[in-house]
C-alpha cells in the first residue's frame, strides 16, 4: 500500500530557509495533485501549497506567496516545499497529501480527511 513520508523539518532561525520533502512509496505521484498543509499549535490545519498532477501548475496560500516554492521531482517520486525567509509564524507541523487533480478541488477534499501522516516539525525561533 502506498504512503507518503514527510521529512526535512527542524529548528531554524528567522530569515533562514529549508526544504521539506514528501516522498512517495508504493505508488507513483506523477498524476496526482500533491498538497502541503501545516498545523500550528492551537490552530486548525491549513493548506499552504499544491502542485497539480498533469500540468504541474502550482498554487499558494496568500499568506505564503513569494516565500514558499513547491516542486516535483518525478525521478525521485518526491514533492518538495522550499520555505525561504523563515518567520516564527511558520512554526508548525507540515504534512503532505495527494488526491486527484485539480488542486483547487483536491485541497478542499484533503483538508477534511481524518488520516494524516506524522508530518515534519518546523520550528522557527531565535
C-alpha positions, 0 to 999 in steps of 0.5 A: 500500500502506498504512503507518503513520508514527510521529512526535512523539518527542524529548528531554524532561525528567522530569515533562514530557509529549508526544504521539506520533502514528501516522498512517495512509496508504493505508488507513483505521484506523477498524476496526482495533485500533491498538497502541503498543509501545516498545523500550528499549535492551537490552530486548525490545519491549513493548506499552504501549497499544491502542485497539480498532477498533469500540468504541474501548475502550482498554487499558494496560500496568500499568506505564503506567496513569494516565500514558499516554492513547491516542486516535483521531482518525478525521478525521485517520486518526491514533492518538495516545499522550499520555505525561504525567509523563515518567520516564527509564524511558520512554526508548525507541523507540515504534512503532505497529501495527494488526491486527484487533480485539480488542486483547487478541488483536491485541497478542499477534499484533503483538508477534511480527511481524518488520516494524516501522516506524522508530518515534519516539525518546523520550528522557527525561533531565535 
